[in-house]
Amino acid sequence: MLGAALVFCAAGPARAEFTVCNQTLDVVNLAVGQEMREPSEAFWQTEGWWSVGANQCVNVIRDELVNRYIYVYAIDVFGQPLLSGSTSMCVGTRRFVIRGDKDCWVRGHKAAPFYEVDTQQMERWTLFLSTGGLQ
């Protein structure tokens, strides 16, 4: 598994509120997860895939951040994990929006280990992915 170094920073005045920048030499496919709230309930939702070229950035959450923790899972073009963590959430094989993080297989999805990003309750955040392991 290729290690991914992470550098976190609060973004300046940008339109996107959660941005991921790929500083590796490879294409990265990523999915994000976060807690969603409706008047009657709260639930987990995952969305993907964004394909991010080398030295490119993508806006994955365009609204102001309301959650302190955002969850990210990144794979290479062969499906090998580049960034994974310990929080299990659902992903699809193609573009997806999945409500709920339980019973992924039963619902026709795959469980994936998402990495927890602490945005420190900032309204905007940029995550930088680079090769070489965690820093």
C-alpha positions in Angstrom: 0.0 0.0 0.0 1.3 3.4 -1.0 1.6 5.7 2.0 0.0 9.1 1.9 1.3 12.1 3.7 -1.3 14.5 4.9 -1.0 18.2 5.4 -4.0 20.0 6.8 -4.7 23.7 6.6 -7.6 26.1 6.9 -8.3 27.5 3.4 -8.5 31.2 2.7 -11.5 32.9 1.1 -12.4 30.2 -1.4 -15.8 29.1 -2.6 -15.4 25.5 -1.7 -15.6 24.6 1.9 -13.8 21.2 1.9 -11.1 20.7 -0.8 -8.8 17.8 -1.4 -5.5 18.5 -3.3 -3.6 15.6 -4.8 0.2 16.2 -4.5 1.1 12.7 -5.6 2.2 11.6 -9.1 -0.9 9.4 -9.5 -4.6 9.8 -10.1 -6.5 9.5 -6.9 -10.1 8.4 -6.6 -11.8 9.6 -3.4 -15.0 9.4 -1.4 -16.1 11.5 1.5 -18.4 10.8 4.4 -20.1 13.1 6.9 -23.0 13.2 9.3 -26.1 14.8 7.8 -29.0 16.3 9.8 -32.6 16.6 8.9 -35.3 18.0 11.3 -36.3 14.5 12.4 -33.0 12.6 12.3 -29.3 12.5 11.8 -27.6 9.9 9.6 -24.2 9.2 7.9 -23.9 9.8 4.2 -21.0 9.0 1.8 -20.4 10.3 -1.7 -17.9 9.6 -4.4 -16.1 9.1 -6.6 -14.0 12.2 -7.4 -11.1 11.5 -9.7 -8.2 13.9 -8.9 -5.3 14.1 -11.3 -1.7 14.6 -10.1 -1.2 18.1 -8.7 -4.9 18.9 -9.0 -7.5 19.9 -6.4 -11.2 19.1 -6.2 -14.0 20.7 -4.2 -15.8 17.8 -2.5 -18.1 19.7 -0.1 -19.3 23.0 -1.5 -21.3 24.1 1.5 -19.9 25.7 4.7 -18.7 22.9 7.0 -21.0 22.1 9.8 -19.3 19.0 11.0 -16.0 19.0 12.8 -15.1 15.6 11.4 -15.1 14.7 7.7 -14.2 11.2 6.6 -12.1 10.5 3.5 -11.2 7.3 1.6 -8.8 7.4 -1.3 -7.8 4.7 -3.8 -5.6 4.5 -6.9 -6.8 3.6 -10.4 -6.3 -0.1 -9.5 -8.6 0.1 -6.5 -5.7 -0.1 -4.0 -6.1 2.1 -0.9 -4.0 5.3 -0.7 -5.6 6.8 2.3 -7.7 4.7 4.7 -8.5 4.8 8.3 -10.6 3.0 11.0 -14.1 4.3 10.4 -16.2 1.9 8.3 -18.6 3.5 5.8 -20.2 2.4 2.5 -18.9 3.0 -1.0 -20.2 2.1 -4.4 -18.4 0.9 -7.5 -19.5 3.9 -9.6 -20.5 7.4 -8.7 -22.7 7.2 -5.6 -24.5 8.9 -2.7 -25.2 6.4 0.0 -27.3 7.2 3.1 -26.3 5.2 6.2 -23.1 3.4 7.2 -24.5 0.0 8.3 -25.1 -3.2 6.4 -23.2 -2.1 3.3 -23.0 -5.5 1.7 -26.7 -6.3 2.3 -27.6 -3.0 0.5 -25.4 -3.7 -2.5 -22.4 -1.6 -1.4 -18.9 -2.2 -0.2 -17.6 -1.3 3.3 -14.4 0.8 3.2 -12.2 2.1 6.0 -12.4 6.0 5.9 -9.8 8.3 7.5 -11.1 10.8 10.0 -10.1 14.4 9.3 -10.5 16.8 12.2 -11.3 20.2 10.7 -11.1 21.8 14.1 -14.5 23.3 13.6 -13.3 25.6 10.8 -15.8 26.6 8.1 -13.3 25.8 5.3 -10.7 23.2 5.1 -8.1 21.9 2.6 -6.6 18.4 2.8 -3.4 17.8 0.9 -2.5 14.2 -0.1 1.2 13.4 -0.9 3.3 10.3 -1.2 5.7 9.3 1.6 3.7 8.3 4.6 2.0 10.3 7.3 3.7 13.4 8.5 
